[in-house]
Amino acid sequence: MRHYLIILLLCCFGHLWAGTGTINFVETTVELKTNGEATVAYTVQYEVLDGELHGFYFSGLDKLPVFGFYDESYAVDDKGNRYKLSISETGNGVWDIVLADGIGISSGNVTYVFYFTTNFNEAQYLVNTQANDGRKLVVFNWSPSEFDESENMDHYTLKVVIPFQVPSGIGILREYFMNNNIILTEKFVNEKFKIDYQIVPGVT
């Protein structure tokens, strides 16, 4: 079983491609493997305010390499219509993410869902360290890309799926993690963000 460490972020990337819109929310999921390889998924919802919204520019990954975007990346509108995405690199770590075939959305909300593969270990966002009591620890030192319109967002979440087996019979997951110091956070993280722990049943 794997756990979700959820950090609700209120900071916030991206410039719109044609049309006018505002961001409703951003949700990021990182599914980590033990060697640092990972799949990163972004869910970005825009509300169309004027004109036709095609997409946006995605950047801010810093040292994190993008090995490739999944063909399964897509967008969906309020009516449930699903659209393919066209994703291309423009240079300097900027990606152009738009609806394929020149399609634009002129009203309502459009939700973009895109995935890419990467390696947090190669980018040095995973670091081995040791606690004062001698325990070996791994530091995950990364945050998602920042968006331009943080003040307009309902929420910005980061969900990290780690390959950790939870013993059977655990009652309150938060107490188990905190009492056993399984996941440690800096003090400012607890003060600035909301954190939750969840089990993904049946995932190994």
Helices and strands as residue ranges (DSSP letters): E 2-9, E 15-17, E 20-32, E 37-50, E 55-58, E 68-69, E 74-77, E 82-91, E 94-99, G 100-102, E 109-119, E 126-130, E 136-140, G 150-152, E 155-162, H 173-179, H 187-192, E 194-200
